[in-house]
Amino acid sequence: MALRCRVFRGLVKEAEEDINKFLMSHEVRVLHMAQSESGDHISVTLIVDEPESLPEIGL
């Protein structure tokens, strides 16, 4: 298990787009999500589990 933490900050729409891009481009399982707001900006913290990479088998 490889736990990672990612923080996304910005305007709500920008943070949403960045989170969607991250989730579409990485094979992860979200274990925890936290959010905080300040004015019109948002911070979203994701704690994710990345699958352990499997060794490539050369034929």
N, C-alpha and C positions, 0 to 999 in steps of 0.2 A: 504494500500500500504506500503510495506517494502522496502525502497531503500537501496541498499548495493553497496559498491565500492570494486572492486577486482583489484589488480595490479599483472601482470605477467611480470617477468624479466628473461632475459637469452639470449642464442643464439636463433636465429630466429626459428629454428626447435624445440628447447625445449619449447619455449614460445607457439608456435603453438600447440604442443602436450598437454601442460598444459591447454590451453584455451579449446581445444576440449574435454578433460576429464571433465573439469568443466561444460561445456555446456551440455554434455551427462548425467551427474550425478545430475544436478540441474534443476528444472523447473523454469526458469526465462525468463524475457523479457528484452532484451538489450535496454536500453534507450539512451546510449551514449558510444562511444568508442574513445579513443585518443591513439596515438602512438608516441613514440620518439625513435630515434636511436643514438647510440654512438659507433663508431667503428663497431664491428661485433655483438654487443649486442642490444637488443630491449627491450623497456618497453611498455606494453599495459595496459591501464586502462579501465576497463569496469564499467559502472554504470548500475546496473540492478534492476529490480523490481521483488521481490519475491511475489508470491501469498500469501495472508493471509491464515494461516492454518485454516482449518475447524475443529470444535470440533468433536471428534469421538462420534458416537451414539452407546451406548451399548444396545444390545438386550437381 
